[in-house]
Amino acid sequence: MLFVEERKPEEIAKELNCSPQHVYDQRYHALKKLRTELMEEGDGR
């Protein structure tokens, strides 16, 4: 929702009934995992 629909974390939090901080935390972890996967792929693993 955050990236595809370009919605604000506050909007997403309200819809999911969670805190905006939780949305920010999930975004952080998702991007960290994506970076790790892309780095491994770039190393030819």
PDBQT receptor file of N, H, CA, C and O in Angstrom, charges set to zero:
ATOM      1  N   MET A   1       0.817  -1.193   0.000  1.00  0.00    +0.000 N 
ATOM      2  CA  MET A   1       0.000   0.000   0.000  1.00  0.00    +0.000 C 
ATOM      3  C   MET A   1       0.860   1.256   0.000  1.00  0.00    +0.000 C 
ATOM      4  O   MET A   1       0.573   2.231  -0.694  1.00  0.00    +0.000 OA
ATOM      5  N   LEU A   2       1.905   1.207   0.785  1.00  0.00    +0.000 N 
ATOM      6  H   LEU A   2       2.138   0.414   1.349  1.00  0.00    +0.000 HD
ATOM      7  CA  LEU A   2       2.765   2.376   0.938  1.00  0.00    +0.000 C 
ATOM      8  C   LEU A   2       3.424   2.757  -0.374  1.00  0.00    +0.000 C 
ATOM      9  O   LEU A   2       3.458   3.933  -0.734  1.00  0.00    +0.000 OA
ATOM     10  N   PHE A   3       3.939   1.786  -1.080  1.00  0.00    +0.000 N 
ATOM     11  H   PHE A   3       3.912   0.830  -0.787  1.00  0.00    +0.000 HD
ATOM     12  CA  PHE A   3       4.670   2.072  -2.310  1.00  0.00    +0.000 C 
ATOM     13  C   PHE A   3       3.781   2.012  -3.550  1.00  0.00    +0.000 C 
ATOM     14  O   PHE A   3       3.843   2.902  -4.399  1.00  0.00    +0.000 OA
ATOM     15  N   VAL A   4       2.973   0.996  -3.658  1.00  0.00    +0.000 N 
ATOM     16  H   VAL A   4       2.923   0.273  -2.969  1.00  0.00    +0.000 HD
ATOM     17  CA  VAL A   4       2.157   0.802  -4.855  1.00  0.00    +0.000 C 
ATOM     18  C   VAL A   4       1.052   1.856  -4.944  1.00  0.00    +0.000 C 
ATOM     19  O   VAL A   4       0.853   2.461  -5.997  1.00  0.00    +0.000 OA
ATOM     20  N   GLU A   5       0.346   2.069  -3.854  1.00  0.00    +0.000 N 
ATOM     21  H   GLU A   5       0.508   1.577  -2.999  1.00  0.00    +0.000 HD
ATOM     22  CA  GLU A   5      -0.758   3.020  -3.860  1.00  0.00    +0.000 C 
ATOM     23  C   GLU A   5      -0.331   4.419  -3.433  1.00  0.00    +0.000 C 
ATOM     24  O   GLU A   5      -1.134   5.352  -3.446  1.00  0.00    +0.000 OA
ATOM     25  N   GLU A   6       0.932   4.560  -3.057  1.00  0.00    +0.000 N 
ATOM     26  H   GLU A   6       1.585   3.802  -3.046  1.00  0.00    +0.000 HD
ATOM     27  CA  GLU A   6       1.497   5.840  -2.616  1.00  0.00    +0.000 C 
ATOM     28  C   GLU A   6       0.656   6.487  -1.518  1.00  0.00    +0.000 C 
ATOM     29  O   GLU A   6       0.313   7.668  -1.582  1.00  0.00    +0.000 OA
ATOM     30  N   ARG A   7       0.340   5.683  -0.518  1.00  0.00    +0.000 N 
ATOM     31  H   ARG A   7       0.619   4.724  -0.466  1.00  0.00    +0.000 HD
ATOM     32  CA  ARG A   7      -0.456   6.176   0.604  1.00  0.00    +0.000 C 
ATOM     33  C   ARG A   7       0.446   6.537   1.766  1.00  0.00    +0.000 C 
ATOM     34  O   ARG A   7       1.559   6.024   1.882  1.00  0.00    +0.000 OA
ATOM     35  N   LYS A   8      -0.032   7.413   2.617  1.00  0.00    +0.000 N 
ATOM     36  H   LYS A   8      -0.936   7.829   2.523  1.00  0.00    +0.000 HD
ATOM     37  CA  LYS A   8       0.719   7.839   3.794  1.00  0.00    +0.000 C 
ATOM     38  C   LYS A   8       0.626   6.760   4.875  1.00  0.00    +0.000 C 
ATOM     39  O   LYS A   8      -0.390   6.076   4.996  1.00  0.00    +0.000 OA
ATOM     40  N   PRO A   9       1.701   6.617   5.662  1.00  0.00    +0.000 N 
ATOM     41  CA  PRO A   9       1.683   5.623   6.738  1.00  0.00    +0.000 C 
ATOM     42  C   PRO A   9       0.500   5.804   7.694  1.00  0.00    +0.000 C 
ATOM     43  O   PRO A   9      -0.044   4.825   8.204  1.00  0.00    +0.000 OA
ATOM     44  N   GLU A  10       0.107   7.052   7.933  1.00  0.00    +0.000 N 
ATOM     45  H   GLU A  10       0.549   7.848   7.519  1.00  0.00    +0.000 HD
ATOM     46  CA  GLU A  10      -1.022   7.305   8.830  1.00  0.00    +0.000 C 
ATOM     47  C   GLU A  10      -2.327   6.730   8.269  1.00  0.00    +0.000 C 
ATOM     48  O   GLU A  10      -3.149   6.204   9.021  1.00  0.00    +0.000 OA
ATOM     49  N   GLU A  11      -2.513   6.828   6.967  1.00  0.00    +0.000 N 
ATOM     50  H   GLU A  11      -1.846   7.255   6.357  1.00  0.00    +0.000 HD
ATOM     51  CA  GLU A  11      -3.712   6.265   6.324  1.00  0.00    +0.000 C 
ATOM     52  C   GLU A  11      -3.720   4.744   6.446  1.00  0.00    +0.000 C 
ATOM     53  O   GLU A  11      -4.741   4.133   6.761  1.00  0.00    +0.000 OA
ATOM     54  N   ILE A  12      -2.569   4.157   6.192  1.00  0.00    +0.000 N 
ATOM     55  H   ILE A  12      -1.739   4.653   5.937  1.00  0.00    +0.000 HD
ATOM     56  CA  ILE A  12      -2.445   2.696   6.250  1.00  0.00    +0.000 C 
ATOM     57  C   ILE A  12      -2.684   2.209   7.670  1.00  0.00    +0.000 C 
ATOM     58  O   ILE A  12      -3.384   1.219   7.882  1.00  0.00    +0.000 OA
ATOM     59  N   ALA A  13      -2.102   2.902   8.643  1.00  0.00    +0.000 N 
ATOM     60  H   ALA A  13      -1.533   3.706   8.471  1.00  0.00    +0.000 HD
ATOM     61  CA  ALA A  13      -2.264   2.520  10.045  1.00  0.00    +0.000 C 
ATOM     62  C   ALA A  13      -3.731   2.547  10.454  1.00  0.00    +0.000 C 
ATOM     63  O   ALA A  13      -4.207   1.653  11.154  1.00  0.00    +0.000 OA
ATOM     64  N   LYS A  14      -4.431   3.563  10.020  1.00  0.00    +0.000 N 
ATOM     65  H   LYS A  14      -4.045   4.290   9.452  1.00  0.00    +0.000 HD
ATOM     66  CA  LYS A  14      -5.855   3.665  10.357  1.00  0.00    +0.000 C 
ATOM     67  C   LYS A  14      -6.630   2.497   9.762  1.00  0.00    +0.000 C 
ATOM     68  O   LYS A  14      -7.476   1.905  10.434  1.00  0.00    +0.000 OA
ATOM     69  N   GLU A  15      -6.347   2.163   8.512  1.00  0.00    +0.000 N 
ATOM     70  H   GLU A  15      -5.660   2.644   7.967  1.00  0.00    +0.000 HD
ATOM     71  CA  GLU A  15      -7.050   1.060   7.850  1.00  0.00    +0.000 C 
ATOM     72  C   GLU A  15      -6.727  -0.285   8.498  1.00  0.00    +0.000 C 
ATOM     73  O   GLU A  15      -7.599  -1.147   8.615  1.00  0.00    +0.000 OA
ATOM     74  N   LEU A  16      -5.473  -0.462   8.919  1.00  0.00    +0.000 N 
ATOM     75  H   LEU A  16      -4.765   0.238   8.824  1.00  0.00    +0.000 HD
ATOM     76  CA  LEU A  16      -5.050  -1.739   9.509  1.00  0.00    +0.000 C 
ATOM     77  C   LEU A  16      -5.231  -1.786  11.022  1.00  0.00    +0.000 C 
ATOM     78  O   LEU A  16      -4.937  -2.794  11.664  1.00  0.00    +0.000 OA
ATOM     79  N   ASN A  17      -5.722  -0.677  11.584  1.00  0.00    +0.000 N 
ATOM     80  H   ASN A  17      -5.962   0.142  11.063  1.00  0.00    +0.000 HD
ATOM     81  CA  ASN A  17      -5.939  -0.586  13.030  1.00  0.00    +0.000 C 
ATOM     82  C   ASN A  17      -4.645  -0.846  13.811  1.00  0.00    +0.000 C 
ATOM     83  O   ASN A  17      -4.610  -1.654  14.739  1.00  0.00    +0.000 OA
ATOM     84  N   CYS A  18      -3.592  -0.144  13.410  1.00  0.00    +0.000 N 
ATOM     85  H   CYS A  18      -3.620   0.512  12.656  1.00  0.00    +0.000 HD
ATOM     86  CA  CYS A  18      -2.313  -0.235  14.107  1.00  0.00    +0.000 C 
ATOM     87  C   CYS A  18      -1.718   1.172  14.186  1.00  0.00    +0.000 C 
ATOM     88  O   CYS A  18      -2.295   2.126  13.663  1.00  0.00    +0.000 OA
ATOM     89  N   SER A  19      -0.586   1.293  14.829  1.00  0.00    +0.000 N 
ATOM     90  H   SER A  19      -0.117   0.519  15.253  1.00  0.00    +0.000 HD
ATOM     91  CA  SER A  19       0.037   2.611  14.965  1.00  0.00    +0.000 C 
ATOM     92  C   SER A  19       0.830   2.965  13.703  1.00  0.00    +0.000 C 
ATOM     93  O   SER A  19       1.318   2.082  12.998  1.00  0.00    +0.000 OA
ATOM     94  N   PRO A  20       0.952   4.257  13.430  1.00  0.00    +0.000 N 
ATOM     95  CA  PRO A  20       1.797   4.671  12.309  1.00  0.00    +0.000 C 
ATOM     96  C   PRO A  20       3.235   4.177  12.477  1.00  0.00    +0.000 C 
ATOM     97  O   PRO A  20       3.900   3.855  11.492  1.00  0.00    +0.000 OA
ATOM     98  N   GLN A  21       3.716   4.116  13.719  1.00  0.00    +0.000 N 
ATOM     99  H   GLN A  21       3.177   4.378  14.519  1.00  0.00    +0.000 HD
ATOM    100  CA  GLN A  21       5.074   3.635  13.963  1.00  0.00    +0.000 C 
ATOM    101  C   GLN A  21       5.234   2.198  13.493  1.00  0.00    +0.000 C 
ATOM    102  O   GLN A  21       6.285   1.828  12.971  1.00  0.00    +0.000 OA
ATOM    103  N   HIS A  22       4.207   1.391  13.674  1.00  0.00    +0.000 N 
ATOM    104  H   HIS A  22       3.353   1.691  14.098  1.00  0.00    +0.000 HD
ATOM    105  CA  HIS A  22       4.254  -0.004  13.210  1.00  0.00    +0.000 C 
ATOM    106  C   HIS A  22       4.417  -0.056  11.689  1.00  0.00    +0.000 C 
ATOM    107  O   HIS A  22       5.167  -0.882  11.169  1.00  0.00    +0.000 OA
ATOM    108  N   VAL A  23       3.717   0.823  10.988  1.00  0.00    +0.000 N 
ATOM    109  H   VAL A  23       3.108   1.494  11.411  1.00  0.00    +0.000 HD
ATOM    110  CA  VAL A  23       3.823   0.881   9.527  1.00  0.00    +0.000 C 
ATOM    111  C   VAL A  23       5.243   1.271   9.132  1.00  0.00    +0.000 C 
ATOM    112  O   VAL A  23       5.824   0.678   8.222  1.00  0.00    +0.000 OA
ATOM    113  N   TYR A  24       5.806   2.276   9.821  1.00  0.00    +0.000 N 
ATOM    114  H   TYR A  24       5.334   2.758  10.559  1.00  0.00    +0.000 HD
ATOM    115  CA  TYR A  24       7.183   2.690   9.541  1.00  0.00    +0.000 C 
ATOM    116  C   TYR A  24       8.159   1.551   9.821  1.00  0.00    +0.000 C 
ATOM    117  O   TYR A  24       9.089   1.326   9.046  1.00  0.00    +0.000 OA
ATOM    118  N   ASP A  25       7.951   0.833  10.924  1.00  0.00    +0.000 N 
ATOM    119  H   ASP A  25       7.196   1.016  11.552  1.00  0.00    +0.000 HD
ATOM    120  CA  ASP A  25       8.833  -0.286  11.273  1.00  0.00    +0.000 C 
ATOM    121  C   ASP A  25       8.773  -1.389  10.217  1.00  0.00    +0.000 C 
ATOM    122  O   ASP A  25       9.805  -1.934   9.825  1.00  0.00    +0.000 OA
ATOM    123  N   GLN A  26       7.575  -1.714   9.762  1.00  0.00    +0.000 N 
ATOM    124  H   GLN A  26       6.737  -1.272  10.080  1.00  0.00    +0.000 HD
ATOM    125  CA  GLN A  26       7.417  -2.748   8.741  1.00  0.00    +0.000 C 
ATOM    126  C   GLN A  26       8.086  -2.335   7.438  1.00  0.00    +0.000 C 
ATOM    127  O   GLN A  26       8.696  -3.160   6.758  1.00  0.00    +0.000 OA
ATOM    128  N   ARG A  27       7.969  -1.058   7.092  1.00  0.00    +0.000 N 
ATOM    129  H   ARG A  27       7.474  -0.388   7.645  1.00  0.00    +0.000 HD
ATOM    130  CA  ARG A  27       8.627  -0.554   5.875  1.00  0.00    +0.000 C 
ATOM    131  C   ARG A  27      10.142  -0.700   6.013  1.00  0.00    +0.000 C 
ATOM    132  O   ARG A  27      10.818  -1.124   5.076  1.00  0.00    +0.000 OA
ATOM    133  N   TYR A  28      10.666  -0.351   7.175  1.00  0.00    +0.000 N 
ATOM    134  H   TYR A  28      10.117  -0.006   7.937  1.00  0.00    +0.000 HD
ATOM    135  CA  TYR A  28      12.111  -0.452   7.420  1.00  0.00    +0.000 C 
ATOM    136  C   TYR A  28      12.588  -1.896   7.225  1.00  0.00    +0.000 C 
ATOM    137  O   TYR A  28      13.575  -2.144   6.532  1.00  0.00    +0.000 OA
ATOM    138  N   HIS A  29      11.885  -2.830   7.838  1.00  0.00    +0.000 N 
ATOM    139  H   HIS A  29      11.084  -2.628   8.402  1.00  0.00    +0.000 HD
ATOM    140  CA  HIS A  29      12.307  -4.235   7.757  1.00  0.00    +0.000 C 
ATOM    141  C   HIS A  29      12.160  -4.789   6.337  1.00  0.00    +0.000 C 
ATOM    142  O   HIS A  29      12.994  -5.572   5.883  1.00  0.00    +0.000 OA
ATOM    143  N   ALA A  30      11.105  -4.382   5.643  1.00  0.00    +0.000 N 
ATOM    144  H   ALA A  30      10.427  -3.746   6.012  1.00  0.00    +0.000 HD
ATOM    145  CA  ALA A  30      10.909  -4.846   4.264  1.00  0.00    +0.000 C 
ATOM    146  C   ALA A  30      12.015  -4.332   3.354  1.00  0.00    +0.000 C 
ATOM    147  O   ALA A  30      12.539  -5.080   2.529  1.00  0.00    +0.000 OA
ATOM    148  N   LEU A  31      12.374  -3.058   3.501  1.00  0.00    +0.000 N 
ATOM    149  H   LEU A  31      11.948  -2.450   4.171  1.00  0.00    +0.000 HD
ATOM    150  CA  LEU A  31      13.435  -2.492   2.666  1.00  0.00    +0.000 C 
ATOM    151  C   LEU A  31      14.792  -3.106   2.996  1.00  0.00    +0.000 C 
ATOM    152  O   LEU A  31      15.615  -3.329   2.108  1.00  0.00    +0.000 OA
ATOM    153  N   LYS A  32      15.018  -3.375   4.280  1.00  0.00    +0.000 N 
ATOM    154  H   LYS A  32      14.350  -3.193   5.002  1.00  0.00    +0.000 HD
ATOM    155  CA  LYS A  32      16.275  -4.010   4.691  1.00  0.00    +0.000 C 
ATOM    156  C   LYS A  32      16.397  -5.402   4.065  1.00  0.00    +0.000 C 
ATOM    157  O   LYS A  32      17.461  -5.773   3.568  1.00  0.00    +0.000 OA
ATOM    158  N   LYS A  33      15.312  -6.163   4.092  1.00  0.00    +0.000 N 
ATOM    159  H   LYS A  33      14.448  -5.861   4.495  1.00  0.00    +0.000 HD
ATOM    160  CA  LYS A  33      15.315  -7.504   3.497  1.00  0.00    +0.000 C 
ATOM    161  C   LYS A  33      15.518  -7.421   1.986  1.00  0.00    +0.000 C 
ATOM    162  O   LYS A  33      16.268  -8.215   1.418  1.00  0.00    +0.000 OA
ATOM    163  N   LEU A  34      14.861  -6.474   1.338  1.00  0.00    +0.000 N 
ATOM    164  H   LEU A  34      14.252  -5.829   1.799  1.00  0.00    +0.000 HD
ATOM    165  CA  LEU A  34      15.005  -6.301  -0.102  1.00  0.00    +0.000 C 
ATOM    166  C   LEU A  34      16.442  -5.949  -0.471  1.00  0.00    +0.000 C 
ATOM    167  O   LEU A  34      16.989  -6.489  -1.433  1.00  0.00    +0.000 OA
ATOM    168  N   ARG A  35      17.057  -5.040   0.297  1.00  0.00    +0.000 N 
ATOM    169  H   ARG A  35      16.613  -4.602   1.079  1.00  0.00    +0.000 HD
ATOM    170  CA  ARG A  35      18.451  -4.669   0.034  1.00  0.00    +0.000 C 
ATOM    171  C   ARG A  35      19.368  -5.874   0.165  1.00  0.00    +0.000 C 
ATOM    172  O   ARG A  35      20.260  -6.074  -0.659  1.00  0.00    +0.000 OA
ATOM    173  N   THR A  36      19.150  -6.673   1.194  1.00  0.00    +0.000 N 
ATOM    174  H   THR A  36      18.425  -6.511   1.863  1.00  0.00    +0.000 HD
ATOM    175  CA  THR A  36      19.964  -7.867   1.416  1.00  0.00    +0.000 C 
ATOM    176  C   THR A  36      19.820  -8.839   0.249  1.00  0.00    +0.000 C 
ATOM    177  O   THR A  36      20.814  -9.356  -0.262  1.00  0.00    +0.000 OA
ATOM    178  N   GLU A  37      18.591  -9.083  -0.166  1.00  0.00    +0.000 N 
ATOM    179  H   GLU A  37      17.784  -8.664   0.249  1.00  0.00    +0.000 HD
ATOM    180  CA  GLU A  37      18.339  -9.997  -1.286  1.00  0.00    +0.000 C 
ATOM    181  C   GLU A  37      18.994  -9.485  -2.567  1.00  0.00    +0.000 C 
ATOM    182  O   GLU A  37      19.590 -10.263  -3.312  1.00  0.00    +0.000 OA
ATOM    183  N   LEU A  38      18.888  -8.199  -2.823  1.00  0.00    +0.000 N 
ATOM    184  H   LEU A  38      18.404  -7.567  -2.217  1.00  0.00    +0.000 HD
ATOM    185  CA  LEU A  38      19.475  -7.635  -4.036  1.00  0.00    +0.000 C 
ATOM    186  C   LEU A  38      21.001  -7.684  -4.001  1.00  0.00    +0.000 C 
ATOM    187  O   LEU A  38      21.641  -7.912  -5.028  1.00  0.00    +0.000 OA
ATOM    188  N   MET A  39      21.579  -7.471  -2.829  1.00  0.00    +0.000 N 
ATOM    189  H   MET A  39      21.059  -7.286  -1.995  1.00  0.00    +0.000 HD
ATOM    190  CA  MET A  39      23.034  -7.538  -2.701  1.00  0.00    +0.000 C 
ATOM    191  C   MET A  39      23.520  -8.967  -2.944  1.00  0.00    +0.000 C 
ATOM    192  O   MET A  39      24.531  -9.176  -3.615  1.00  0.00    +0.000 OA
ATOM    193  N   GLU A  40      22.802  -9.947  -2.399  1.00  0.00    +0.000 N 
ATOM    194  H   GLU A  40      21.980  -9.777  -1.854  1.00  0.00    +0.000 HD
ATOM    195  CA  GLU A  40      23.180 -11.345  -2.608  1.00  0.00    +0.000 C 
ATOM    196  C   GLU A  40      23.055 -11.722  -4.078  1.00  0.00    +0.000 C 
ATOM    197  O   GLU A  40      23.903 -12.435  -4.615  1.00  0.00    +0.000 OA
ATOM    198  N   GLU A  41      22.015 -11.251  -4.718  1.00  0.00    +0.000 N 
ATOM    199  H   GLU A  41      21.327 -10.672  -4.282  1.00  0.00    +0.000 HD
ATOM    200  CA  GLU A  41      21.815 -11.534  -6.136  1.00  0.00    +0.000 C 
ATOM    201  C   GLU A  41      22.916 -10.889  -6.970  1.00  0.00    +0.000 C 
ATOM    202  O   GLU A  41      23.386 -11.472  -7.947  1.00  0.00    +0.000 OA
ATOM    203  N   GLY A  42      23.319  -9.701  -6.586  1.00  0.00    +0.000 N 
ATOM    204  H   GLY A  42      22.938  -9.227  -5.793  1.00  0.00    +0.000 HD
ATOM    205  CA  GLY A  42      24.373  -8.986  -7.300  1.00  0.00    +0.000 C 
ATOM    206  C   GLY A  42      25.736  -9.638  -7.141  1.00  0.00    +0.000 C 
ATOM    207  O   GLY A  42      26.618  -9.467  -7.983  1.00  0.00    +0.000 OA
ATOM    208  N   ASP A  43      25.908 -10.397  -6.040  1.00  0.00    +0.000 N 
ATOM    209  H   ASP A  43      25.193 -10.535  -5.356  1.00  0.00    +0.000 HD
ATOM    210  CA  ASP A  43      27.172 -11.094  -5.799  1.00  0.00    +0.000 C 
ATOM    211  C   ASP A  43      27.237 -12.417  -6.553  1.00  0.00    +0.000 C 
ATOM    212  O   ASP A  43      28.248 -13.117  -6.488  1.00  0.00    +0.000 OA
ATOM    213  N   GLY A  44      26.177 -12.764  -7.261  1.00  0.00    +0.000 N 
ATOM    214  H   GLY A  44      25.356 -12.196  -7.313  1.00  0.00    +0.000 HD
ATOM    215  CA  GLY A  44      26.162 -14.005  -8.025  1.00  0.00    +0.000 C 
ATOM    216  C   GLY A  44      25.856 -15.228  -7.199  1.00  0.00    +0.000 C 
ATOM    217  O   GLY A  44      26.200 -16.342  -7.595  1.00  0.00    +0.000 OA
ATOM    218  N   ARG A  45      25.218 -15.049  -6.061  1.00  0.00    +0.000 N 
ATOM    219  H   ARG A  45      24.938 -14.145  -5.739  1.00  0.00    +0.000 HD
ATOM    220  CA  ARG A  45      24.883 -16.185  -5.192  1.00  0.00    +0.000 C 
ATOM    221  C   ARG A  45      23.586 -16.811  -5.576  1.00  0.00    +0.000 C 
ATOM    222  O   ARG A  45      23.157 -17.779  -4.948  1.00  0.00    +0.000 OA
TER     223      ARG A  45
